[in-house]
């Protein structure tokens, strides 16, 4: 193709799409792809029953999966084993490899569990996960090009949250009566059973500042404190918004955090290179200095576009 000239009108409005919070134009594509590939997943990934990339979380940040455990069916001590093999297979398979948070559960623990009932699936995982053993990180790896939470373009980390075996806890639905928070953290809200969202101080300055702030939060508590009845704690810029709906929680938590940089824990430890925590898992889902700014619609531009579709406008009857 040879281009001799490009013409444009003065003060033109250019048609284009942006990738922002779902639902977007690719939402329908994702649904269609799930329908096309759903039956093929078990043939490509042995042991995997189903996968679901969560659109409300931005698709690639959160992947749910149902696997199976066959390694030691005679053992009374059930814990994720084959699930970890299957998780690695998922993270090495095509577009599935873009997943940042992978939650995988043993389908035999609850045969009727449906990946598309996202709140129920997350609750199933939270009732069974032991944060001392069931978190598995991949660091200094590639992430989706559109993900801005990592350390650079296409650079970030992944984490597998694996759940297998009997329930370890009952998920609370109300705030502890004796809940105390350190200075700078306030407005606690229960997003769904077992998930507590706190409002933290705004991230400012150097990259080490968020880390210091989160470590101060975690060190404020012991693993025996009542806040640990919530296996998952999210720190956000607006806890009321993040807890208002399931979709708000998914969008806030999984788009604004990089596992290796933003996961902390109460009484955390490292044992033979394995990281875990004895208390609650804590995710820093606040906006960081290196994050892309939020996409905000320009009302003036929207008004001009709408005018094009009014009677007498060039796009009347089209938009």
N, C-alpha and C positions, 0 to 999 in steps of 0.2 A: 504494500500500500504506500502510495506517495501522497503526502499532504503538502499542498501549495500554500494554503492559508486557513486560518481558523477565525470565524466571525462570531461576534456575540453582541447582544444588545446592551445598552447602558444599564447598569444597576440590575443585572439579570439575577433570576432565582435559578440556581442549578439543582436539578433533581438528583438526589443520591440517598442512600440509606446509611444509618449508623447502627452500630452494635451496642445496644444498651440493655436495660433490664428487660427480661422476658415478660410477656410474650412479644416476640419479634417475628420478622418474616421467616426466620429459620425454625420457629417452633413447629410449624406444620411439617417441615422437612424432617425434623427429628422424629416426630410421631410416625411418619410414613416409613422412615428407616427402621424404627423399632418393629413395625409390623412386618416389614420385608425380611428382616434378619432374625427375628425372635426364634423361629423354629430351627434356624441353622446353628445357633450358639452352642447347644450341647454336642453337635457333631464336630465343631471346630475346637471347642475347649472341653475335653472330657471331664466329667464331674460337675461342670457348671450347669445349673438348671435354667437360669435366667439372669439377665442384666438389665439395668435401667439407668440411663443417664438422665439426671434430674434437670428438667428444663428451668424450673424456678430458681435453681442455683447457678444458672448460666451454662448448663449442659456439662462442659468438661470439668468443672471444679468438683462435682460430686457424682460418684457412680455407686449404685447399689447392686449387690450380686447375691444370688443364692447358690451355694455349693453343696458339697456332700463330704462326709467323713467315713472312710472305710479302712483306715490304717490299723486301728486297734479296737475293733468292735467289742472285744472281751474286757476292755479296761473299764474300771469303775471311775477312774479319774478322767473325765471328759474335758478336753481342751482343744483349741484349734491346732490341727496338724496338717491334714491334707488340704484344708482351706488355704494354708499359706502357699502351698504348691500351686493351687488354682489361682490365687491372687497374683502370683508372679506371672502365670500364663496370661492372665487378663492384661496386666500392665506391659506385656510384650506383644500384644496383638493389635495391629492396625490402629484405627482411631481410638480404640479403648485405651491405648497406651497414654493418651493425653489426660486421663483421669488424675486428679490431684488428691482428693480424698476418696478412698475405696472402702466402703463398708460391706463386708461379706459375712453371711450367716449360714449356719448349717441347716439345710432345708428339713432334715429329719427331726429337728427340735420342734418344729411347728409346720407341718405339711401344708396347712392352709394359708400360710403367710404369703401376702401379695406385695410385690415390690412397688406397685403403683399406689398402695396405701402408705405413703411415705412416712407419715407420723407414726403409724403402727410399726413399720419396719425399724425406724430409728429407736422406738421404745423397746422393741425386741432385742436389739443390739445392746442398748444401755443397761437392760436388766441382766445381761450375761457377761459383758466385758469385764475383765480383770485388768486394770490399767498397769499392773505390775508386769504383765506378760503379753498382753494382746495388742500392743501398738508396735508397728514395724515400719521404720522410716527408710526411704531412699533419698539420700541427700546429693547435692551437686549434680543434679540431673536435668533433663529437658522438660519443659512444660509448654503448654499451648502458647502460641504467639500472641493471642489476645489477652492472656493473663498478665496483669500488671502487678501481682502481689509478690513475685519472686525477686531475686537479686539482680536481674537484668533481663534483656530480651531473650526469651526461650530458656531462661535459667531459673531454677527453683528446686522444689522438692516434692515428695509424695509421701503419703502415709496410708498404711493398711490398718483398719480397725476390724479385727476378726472376732466373731462370737460363736461359740459352740459349747453346748452343755446345759446344765440346769440353771435356773434363775439364781442370781447371787443377791439380789436386792429387790425391794419394792420401791417404785419410783414415787417420790413425793409430789404433791400437787399444790402445796401451800408453803409459804415462807416459814422458816423456823422462828419460833417465838423469841429465841435468844440470839437472833442474827445480829452480829456486829460487823462493821466494815471499816477498813482503814481510811484515813483521810484521802480525799480525792475520788473515792468510789461511793456511789449512791444509787438511788432509784432502782432497787432490785425488783425484777418481775419474773414470774414463772411463765416461760414461753409454751411449754407443754410438759407433761409429767417427766420429771427428772432433769429438766433443763432450766437453769437459772441464768438470767441475763442481768448484768450490772452495767451501769453507766460509768465510764472511766474518764480521766482527764484527757483533754485533747492532746494528740501527739504533736510535738513541736521539736524542731532542732535535729540533732544528730541521730543516726540510726540506733545508737546505744541507749537513747532515752526511753523508748518504749520497753526495751528489755529490762532496764533498771526498775521501771514502774511496775511491770508485771511480776518481777521477782519479789518486790516489796509486798505486793498483794498476796502472793503465794506464801511468803514467809510469815505473814500475819496470822496464819492458821496452822493448826495441827491436824493430823489425819483423824483425830478423835472428835473434832468439832462438828457440830450439827450441820454446818454448811456442806459437809461431805456426803450428806444424804443425797445431794444432787450430784450424780456422777459427771455431769457436764456443766461447766460454767462458761458463759460467753461474756466478754467485755466489749462493749460497743460505744459509739458516740451518742446514741439515742436509744436507750433501753426500752422505752415505751413503744417506739416504732418497731424495733426488732422483735418484740414480744407480741405485737398486736395480731399478727397472722402467721401461719406456717410459712407462707411464701416470703414474708419479710424476714423471718428467721433464717431461711435457707439462703436468701440473696445476701444478707448482711454477713453471715458467718463464713460462707464458703468462697465468696468472691474477694473478700478483704483480708484473707489470711493465707500465708504460706506455711505449710506444716512445720518445717524445720525452724523457721524464724519465729513463728507465732504460737506454737503450742507450748504450754507450761503445765505444771502440776503441783499440787500441794504435797509436800514431802517427796519431791522428785529425787531420783537416784539414777546412777549408771552402773550396771553390773555386766562385766565382760562385753563392753561396747553396746549393751542393750539399755535403752532409756525407758524408764517407767515412773510411776508415781503411786504412792500409797493412798493418797486422797483423791480429790476431784481432779479431773482433767480440765484445764483452763485454756481457752482459745482467745487470743487477742484479735478481735475483728474490728478494731478501730481503723480509720483512715490514717495511713502513714505518709510521711513527706514524699516518698518516691512513688506513691500511687497516682494514677491518672485522675484528674478532676472529674466529678460526676457530670454526665451529659444532661444539660438542662435546656428544655425547649425555649425558644425565643418567641414570646407572644407576638411581637411585631411582625416577624416573618410568617408565623402561622396565620395572622390576620391577612397578610398580603396574598398568601396561597389560597386562603378561603375565598378571597375576592375574585380570584381567577375562575372559580367555579360558580359564581353567582350569575343570575340571568343577565345576559349581555356580555359576560366574560368569555375569553377564548376557550376555557375548559368547562363551560357550562354543560351539564349532562354527562361529563366524564368523571369529574370528582365531586 
